[in-house]
């Protein structure tokens, strides 16, 4: 077992992805028994629980269109996939397809009341605010739309900026029947969702994610919130949207760096629970980076299916859902340590995943092959595989000490264990391995 990750990082060859897109046989529903969804062991209080035991509760599914969208299909609806997040009376659809912002009915069927507040930012507003406003009001003169345009960037994900949403809602005299619409990336989705959860003690909201990161991860599952100077996402609430509308055409205006950032979360799903999806990514990474529409649509679909399965089982992160945070404890420390917005979330998570995988290897829970494959795919995606040089062991430890996954003073981590696609969420690990990983990746 190597003492330092750097020799393998520098010498590992990159994956040579074929130019042709390879799409696995499409399944009409999710099956945890399949090779693409290995049973997941979650370490909680020393006891291991297999999600396969509660398979019957899974009801997240991907279908060409929902029954309620059947009429739209007959008239040429562009919805290619709907992933249903099953949470009882809080269930909702994730619509995935091209030009969905040109289909007013998709949004209007989920608007409650006659008043809508669109929350967006200075980057997205010139691109899509007018189109969304038109979609919300087309053929429906009863709908009134207000908007609030926030500054763009992770550094603005704070209480001061959040108050601008509340100010606009109060000034506009919105009532409990209103609907908030989040139009933007993860920062906008998190803040709009948190505002919706708190305004008048809860109003309806809709997610329209415009970045790959938001489309495959942050818009799904109801996690909302803002950052604190001492830690990322420490203030927030679990609050589910009425629907998530993923118009894949919005990725056409996404910068390459942010596209790669989103791919980090796609890679994560393969590592923790979907080996077949990870193998598909190894073969199709070049197509994803080239923005091949079919590749992106499949990556979004499969990512949403994976997250929907987990959220359906563990909405409020009592155990299983925490496994979706592979690399995030290290990654959040990087974001906090270097200053919010300096590194994109996916960039920090990518380096964090390498650190988590390195620690898993030191514990003897995975072999070198998995470590090398992780390094290969992240390098191919043009993502960082080491933290910034300014991150010290002390910075990591101080920030990780206030991580949301600390319980009774014990830091629990998501680590890989066993074959590809298997992981654990546990505090039962040798602290020496964590120290060795931190010292291996930090100069001091």
N, C-alpha and C positions, 0 to 999 in steps of 0.2 A: 504494500500500500504506500503510495507516494506521500512524502511529508509536505510537499507544496504542490498547489495546482498549476503553477506557472509553466512548468516544463511541458505538461500535456497540453496546456492551452496554446502554447506557441507552436507546437509541432503537429497538432492534429490537422489532417487534411480536410478541406471543405467537401461537402456533399456535392456531387455533380447531378443536378436535377435535370430530368429530361424536359425537352421543350414542350412535348405533348402533355395535355392535361389528362390526368388519370382520375376518374371519378368512380368510387366503389358502387356496387349495386345498391340502388336506393331502397331503403326499408320504409314501409309505410308507418311503422310505429317503433318506439324505442323498446329494446329488450335488454335488461341488465344481464341476462345470461349469455349474451353474445360476446364474441371476442373483443368487440369495440367498447365494451363496458365491463371490465373485470370487476368482480366483487371487491369492495373497498373495506379495508380494516381501519376502524377509527378507534384510537386508544383513548378511552374516557375513564378516568378514575381507576386505571389498571385493568379495566374489562374491555374486551374486544367485541365489537358488534358488526355483523355483516349486513350490508344493505340488502343482500339477497333474501334475508329473512322477512323483510317487509316489502318485497317486490310488489305485492298486491296493491300497495298504496300509490305506486307510481302511476301517474296518469298524464304525464307530459308526453305529447305526441306531435308528430309532424305530419301534416296532411296538405294536399295541394291547395285546398281552400276549406274554410269552415262552412258549416251548413248555413250560417247566417250570411255568408258571402256568396252563396250559390247564385243568387240573381246577378251579382256582379260578374261572376265567371261566365254566365251565359252571354253577357253583353261585352265580353272581352276583357275582363279584369286582369290586371298585371300582377296580381298576387301569385307568386310562385309557390310559396310555402307559408303555412301558419303553424307555429309552435304554441301549443296551449300550456300555460302554467297553471296547474291544478292546485288551488288553495281554498277549496270550498267556495264560500260566498265572496272570496277575494280573488277568484280565478280571473285570468285575462289572456287575450291572444297576443302573440308577437307576429305581426305581418311582415313578411320579407319578400321583396321584389323590386323591379325597376319601375321608375316613374310613379310611385305610389302617391306622391304629393299631387299628382294630377287626377286623383280619384277622391273627390270631396266626400263621398259617402263613407269611406273608411274612417275618416276623422269624425264626421258629424254624428255617426251612430254612437260614439262614445262621449259626446259632449253632454254634460248635465246642465240644465238651466239655459239661460240666454246670454250669460256673460262669460267671456273668455279672456284670460290674461296670458299672453305669450311671453315667456322669459327666454331671452337669447343674449348674444354678446355682439361686440362691435365687428367681429370677423364674419359671423354667420348672418347677421341682420341684412347686409346688402345683398347677400346671395339668395336667401330663402325666406325672409320674413314676409315679403309681399305674396309669394306663392302660397305660403301656409295660411296667411290671412284670407286669400281668395278661396282656398280649399275649405276653410271653416265657414265661410259666408255664402258660397256659391249656391244659388237657388234657395237661400234661406235668409230672408230679410230680418228675421227675428233675432239672429245672433249678432251680438255686439262684441268687437274685439279690441282690447287694449294691449299695449306691449311695453315692456321695460327692457332696455338694452344695457347690459352690464359690461364692464371692462373684461377683456379676454385674458385668461391665464390662471394657473393654479395658485399664484400668490394672492389672487383676489377671492379665493374660496374661504371667506371669513365672515365674521358677524357683521362687520361694517357694510360689506357688499350685500349680504343677505337682507339687511334692513331696507335697502333700496327696493326690494321686491315687496316687502310689507308696506312701505310708504306708498308705492303705486297702487297696491290693492286697496288700501284704506282710502286714499285720495279718490279712487274710482268708485268707492262705495260698493265694492263687490260683496255679495252675500254668500251664504252657505251653499247655494245651488250653483255657484260659479265653477269653472274648470280652469285649472292652470295647465299650460302646455310648455314643456321643456323642449326648446329647439336649439340643439348644440351638442357638444361633447359631454364627457363625464362630469366636468365641473358644473356646467349648467344643469345637467340632469340631477346631480346630487343636491345642488342648492334649491332648484325649483321644487324638487320632491320634498325636501325638508320644510320649505316655506309652505307647501300645500298641507303637510302634516300638522303644522303649527297654526296657520291662519284660521281664525275662528274655530280652533281645535280640530281642524281637518276638513279639507275640501278635495274634490276630485282632481286628478291630474293625468296627463297623457305624456308619454315619452316619444320624442322624435329625435333619435340619436343621429348625428351627422359625421361621427368619426368611427373608425373601425373598432377602437377601444370601447367606445360606448355601445356599439351595435352588438358586440360579442360578449360584453361583460357588464359594465356599470348600469346600463339601462334596464337590465333584467334582474328581478329578485327583490326589489324594494328597499335596498340599502340607500339611505339618503343622509346628508350631513355636510359639515364644514370642518375645516382644519383648526387646530389650536397651535400657537407658536411652539409648543412642546411636543406635539405629535399630530400625525395625520388622521383625519376622520374620527377624532375623539368625541365630537359633539354631533349627534344626529338621531335618527329614528328609523325603524323598519316601517315602511309605508308603501303599499303596492299601487302601481298605476292602474288606470282603466284599460290601457292597451299600450303596446309598443309598436310604433310604425317605423320599419327599417326600409327606407328608400335607398337602394344600393347606388343610385345615381349620384347621391351626395358625396360618395367617395371620389368622384372625378375631380373635385376641388380640394381634396385633402393633400397636404404636403407629404413628400416621401418619408420624412422623418416620423410624422405622426402615423403614417400607414405602418411602418415598421414597429412603432410602439404598440399598436393594436395587435400585431402578429405575436407579440410576447405572450399575451393572454390566450391566444389560440394554441400556442405551443404548450402552455400550462395544462389545458384540458387533456391533451394527449398524454402528458407525463403522469398525471394523477389518476386517470381513470379510463382512458380510451386509447389503447395501444395501436389499434388499426388506424385511428385518426392521425396519430403521430406519424405512423409509417406513410400515410397519404401525404402529410405535410413534407416529409423528406423528399418525396418524389415530385411534389408540386410547388415547392417554395418559389422557384423562379416565376411560375405562373402567377402566384399571389403578388409578388413584388412588381410584376408587369401589369397588375390590375386586370388580369383576365376575368371577365364578368362571371363565367361559370365557376371558376376557382373561388372567387370571393364569395359568391352566393352559397356554395357548398360549405366553405369554412364558417360563414356566419350561421348557417342552418345547424351544422353539427355542434358548434359551440353553444348555441342557444338551447339545443336539445340536452346537452350535457348539463348546463346550468339549471335548466328547468327541472330535470330529474332530481337534482340535489335539493333545490329550493322546495320542491313539492314534499320532500321528506323532512326537511329541517329548515323551516322558514326563518327562524330567528337565531340560527347559528349556535345551537346547543352542543353541537359536536361535529356531525358529518359535514355541514356547510363550511366549517372552518377549513376543510381540506382544499377549498377553492382558493385559498390564500397561499399556495406554495410560493415561496420566495418573497412574499409580501412583508414579512417581519423585517428581513434584511433590507428589502426595497424601500419600505416606509422610512427606515432609519436613514437611508441614503437621501431620500427626498427632504426629510427634516434637517439633516446634517448639512447639506449643501445649500439649502434655501429653496422653498417651494418654487417650482417653475424652471429651475436651472437644468434639472434632468426631467424628461417626460416620465410619466408614471410607468409606462411599459419598459423604458430604458432601465429604470431603477429595479423593476421586477425581474428583468432579464438577468442583470448582475446578481440580484438576490436569489434567483433560482439556481444559478451556478454555485453560489455559496451553500445553499441548502443541499444540492446534489453532492457537493464536495464533502459536506458533513455526513451525509448518508453513507458515502463511500468509506469515510474514516471509521464509522461505526460498524462497517462490515455488512451493511444492509443491502447494498447493491454492488455490482461488479464494475470494473473499469469500462466495459463496453457501453453501459448506459451513460456514464460520465462523458465519454468521448462523443456519443451521439448527441447529447445535449449541447456540448460545445460546438459541434459541427453545425447543427441546425440554427443556433443563435448567431454564429458567425456568418452563415449564409444569409440570414435575415438582416445582417448589418446592424446587429444589436450589441451593446456592451456586454462583455463577459467578466469584467472586473469592476469594482467600485471606483469612484474617483480617488485620486491620491490624497485628497484632503480628509478623507474618512479615516479616522483612527479607531483603534480598538475601544478606547474610552468613549468616543462618540457613539459607536454602535451600541455598547452596553448601556449607556445612559438613556438612549432613545428607546431601545428594546425593553427597558425596565418599565416603561409606561405603555407598552403595547396592549391592545384590547384583549389579547389572548393570554395575558398574565392572570393567573388565578391563585389566590392565597400566597402571593409572592413567588409563584413558580411560573417560569416562562415556558409555555407549550409551543411547540413548533410543528410544522407540516414537513415531513421528511419522506423520501422515497424508501420503500422497503419491499424487496422481492423482485418479481419480474416487472418489465416495463408496463406502466398503467396501474401500479399499485402504490399506495402511500399510507402513512399513519399520521394522526394528529395526537401528539403525545408530549408529556413532560417527563417521561421515563427514558432518559438517555444519559449517557456519560458526559458530564459537563466538560471533561477534558477535550472531547471532540469539538465542542463549540469553541473553546478557547483556541484550539489548534487551527480551526478554520478562520477565525477572526485574525489571528496573527499571520496566517499564510496570505491573506488578501490585503492586509494593511501593513504599511511600512513601519508604523509605530503604534 
